[in-house]
Amino acid sequence: MQTETAHRHIYSVSDLNADVKMLLDKAFPLLWLEGEISNFVQPSSGHWYLSLKDSKAQVRGAMFKMRNRLVDFIPSNGMQVLVRARIGLYEARGEYQIIIEHMEEAGAGALQRAFENLKARLQKEGLFDQIHKKSLPRFPSRIGVITSPTGAAIRDILQVLKRRSPATPVMIYPVAVQGESAAQEIIKALVHASTDEICDVLILARGGGSLEDLSAFNEENLARAIAQLNIPLVSGVGHEVDFTIADFVADLRAPTPSAAAELVSPDQQEWRHKFNRLETRLQSTICQVLKNNTTYFRLMSKRFQHPLQKLQSQTQRVDELEHRLRRRMNYIIESNRARNTNASNLLMKHTPAHELSKIKLKIIHLENKLLGSRATLFETKHNRLAQLSHNLNTVSPLSTLARGYSIIQQKSSGKIVRTLADIQPTDKIEARLSQGKLLCHVEELLDD
């Protein structure tokens, strides 16, 4: 028994725990772990002690003061977190535990991390640079709205546009603004609007929500689609505190959908007020000038009271100038009123119907011009054909026959007879006239 005991390697409890701790440290590198906090304790030392659990198991953990002071929130029981930790052993009690190096809220925290990484990468590529931003049209002929057709955002936008610029047409591109297919639907709508080119400016909008609800607007593919647009785009996604990747890539970011509608639309009331203020200032200025001139002429009239005839003449001159000033004032007021009317009608002129009418008139003009050119060409070709027919008829053998000549051929061979050597007495010949033929018999050859 003493010999067997001498050959045994007997561990102390502390040695065993130390070896196990060393094995755990070597076997597991730093790893990410997600779970729910329970049994959270924060003693006066400043360290954090907790359990991290899921539906089937739990593990003890510790996060020391030097690391937990970097966390920007205070953990609490029931909170779902994502931690980066190493595996360890608390030797004093022989308990397996995790030593937490980093902690963040799970779910929203992961989305926020992905958001920040994508934002930094796209910013480095220059997609957010101001040099790429397109300016908004002052008086858009048509406004495109990309949003859910049933949400509150579209109602707010249409209400603002109706109030500010009721004459401006609105094109709605209905899309899903939440869910797995939302980003692709929005991209298709952007491509559709860019291809149609019927809108001068676009609004991309939806109501507020959590970071997860707005995840479609943080997709990289959507950001690149917005950057490639040839139409200015205003983003009005969420509330004033919500920011998405789409906001940074868009040409202009509005805090709400309603604010986006105000940014892209001219305010008819504002323009009317501006013209009214200008009209009032003009009237006031003219009245003041008139008053000053009247006062001046009255003073002059008092200064030169003699002779009486000259005074009367000056008074008459003042009345004439006053009349001319009033007439000029009325003319200026009417001119500004007409200019105000023209400015109000300017929006109505930029309609597809107006442009279509111009195109139709141009088509009619081109058709008339084509018909005229065709008639001229036909007449020229007809005259040329007549001239060629006349020239052909002049050199035609039929023309020669018509003048009393004939063509003599041997009856048997059909050979044309040109001299007496081509024929013998008693031969039969055929004489072709301008109309008909003669069959003849040669009786005698006569040499002139």
C-alpha angles and dihedrals in degrees: 000000000000091000093051090048092050093057095050121102104221119195124210115225091248091050091050092050091046092053092046090049091051091050092050092048091052098041099052125048123197109304140182118246131182126200149120121285119238135162090025113183130178110186126190090271089073095238120128123229122186148140122247113208145170131190094290110029147007139210132203118241144181133201115192125221096254089060104033094056087070091062112099096211138049113245120230136185113280094025117133110226141175115221136184108215147154126231117251146158126236097223097196092065099018090239123153112229145157124248107215118217099172135017134189136163112271123234101013089036092056091047091049091051092050089047093053093046093051092044092053092047096049091044089053089052090054099245091133096048116128091228089072095052116111120217120243119247114253094219109021115201091209133008121211121209121197109193145100111305092218103042130102091248095070091048092051092047095049091047092053093045091049091052098043105033114005092167094062113095118231126213114201120205104194115214140155111260097193134040138045096303097043098093094049092047091051091049091051090050091051091051090047093051092045092050095046093049091195094123126070094200137013133215119207107195149159137155126266127286146140124302088262091051090053095045093110089065090054095059116123093221091056092049092053092046090054091048091055095051118120091202124074112255129201117197119213102173122157125328130323093276094049118097126183136179088252089061092057095047096043119096090242133008122217121196093228139010090255091053089050090055090051092050095054099041129072113235108235091193091053092051091047090051091049092053091045091051091049090049091050092048091049093050091047092049093048092047090050092049089048091049093048092049092047091051091047093051092046090054090048090049091054092047094053104042093150135102097032095215093057090049091053090049092052091047090052089049090053091052090049092050090047090053091048091048092051091047090049090048091053090048092052092046091051091046092052091045090053090047089051090052092048091051090050090050093046091086091053093054093060094072130124090239091060093048090045091054091053091050091050091052090050091050091051090050091050091048091052091047091050092051091050092049091048092052092049092049092048092051092048093050091046092053090047091052092050091051092049091048090052092049091048092050091051094060095036118117088225088065090055091050090051089061092062103274126122139201116237119208133175108253095219101045103019089230115152114247111228102156138016088259090068093064142045132207114272090030118135115233136187120220115201114207131187086268118026135337139272124219108210138180118220110228102169140004114228121194112206 
